[in-house]
Amino acid sequence: MSDTAYIIMALIAGSLLATQGPINGKLAGIFGAPTVAALISFCVGTVALFLLNIVLISSQKVPAPRPALALGLPWWIWTGGLLGAGVVSLAAAAVPRLGAATYISAIIWAQLVCAAFLDHIGAFGYPARPMSLIKLLGMASLGLGVFLIRKG
């Protein structure tokens, strides 16, 4: 696939993320706790991914899981779900208070700063992409954007 296709995927993911926060915030309000909203969200997502994988595996579009492959993996490879649970729980708590635009602008800024650092050090075995003045200016601009969106 082309880079353009992956950028389109990222844009769709961003739209989904912006929509997910308010939905889970409403769910947290109904059930009284952001962690309950996150649990419900992850249960629905788990069922959806389970069914999707059954379809994809049976049509041979993806390989069947190989449990033995998991034995030698580093400990941190298993933390993605924990990180996702934190993101969903925090969104369910913060979006009703801040609004979707402020929350999403803050999360995007934090993602950018963290991602630039991870790129800079070549984290998780990816190639290092050094920090530059232009990247720092971009991050500062986005940080200012969070402030302006909150005040607006």
N, C-alpha and C positions, 0 to 999 in steps of 0.2 A: 504494500500500500504506500501511497505517497505521503509526504509530510502534511500536505493539505488535508488529507483524510484524517490524520491523527489530530490536527488542529481542530477540525470540525468535531471530532470525538471529545476533545477537551472542552470545547464550547458547550456541547450538549451536557457533559458532566457538570460544568459550572452552573448551567441552568437547573439541572436536577438538584444540585446542592443548595441553590438559592431557594428552591421550592420545598426541599426536605425540612429545613429548619422551621418554617412556620407551621407545617403540618405536624411535626413532632412537638412543637411548642403547644399547639392546640391539644394534642393528645396528652401532654404532661398536665395541662390545666384540667382536663377531664378526669384523669386518674390521680392527680395530686402529687406527682413526682416525676422529675425528668428521667430518672433511672427506669421507672416503669415504662415510660414512653419509649425509651431506648430498647428495653427488653422486647416490647411488642414489635417495634420496628425491625429488630434483628431476627425475631422469630418469623415474621412475614418474609423478610429477605432470604432467610435460610431455606424456607419452603420453596420460594421462587427459584433460587439457585439450584436446589436439589432437583426440582422438576426440569429445569432447563438443561442441567447436566445429563439427566436420564435421556432426554431427547437427543442431545448432541453426541453422547456416547453411543447410543443405539444407532444413530445415523453415521457413526464413525467420523464425525467432524472433529472430535477431540478424543484423545486416548483415555482409556479407563485408568482410574487412580492405581498407583503402585505403592502400597503402604511401606514396603521395604525401603523405598527411596527416601523416606522421611527419617530413617534412623540416624544418619550421619550429618544431619543439617545443624547449623549453629543455633544456639538458643534463641537469638533475637529474631530469627525467621518466623517464629510463632507469635510475635507481638502485634502483628498487623490487626488482628481482630480486637485485641485489647485497645489499641489506639483508636480504631473505628468506634468502639463502644464509648470511649471517652469523648470523641468528637460529637457523636449523636446525643449523648447525655448533656454535654455542655451547650449544644445548640438548643435543645429542648428547654433548658433553663434560661439561656440568655436572649434568644430571639423575642419572646414575649415582652421582655423588659427594654431591649435596645431597638427593636424593629429589625426587619430582614436586611435592609440596606446597610445599616451601621454594622450589624453582626458580620455580614458577608464581606464588607470592606475590611474589617479588622482581621477576619480569618484569612483573607487573601493576602493582606500585608504580612501577617505572621507566617503564612506558607511560603511567601517569597523570600523573606529574610532567612528562614530555616533552610529552605531549598538552596539558596545561594551559598550558605555556609556548608551544607552537605556536598554541593558541587565543588566548592573550593577545596575541601579536604579529600574528595574522591571517596565518600562514604559508601559502605556496603559493596565495595568492589567495582563501582562505576568509575570511569575515567575522571580525573580531576579537571575541573573547568575553573581556572583562577578568577578571583575577584578582580574587578576593575573599577575605575572611577565612574565610568558610565553606569555600571550596575549599582554602585552605591548611590548615585544620584537618582536612578530610577526607584530604588527602595525608599529613599527619603521622600521623593515625590508622592509615592503611594501612601507613605505614612502621613503626610500632610493631607492627602485625600481622605483618609479615615477621619481626621479631625474636622475637615470641612463638611463631610457627609453628616457627621454627628451633630454639628452646629446648624446645619441647613434645615 
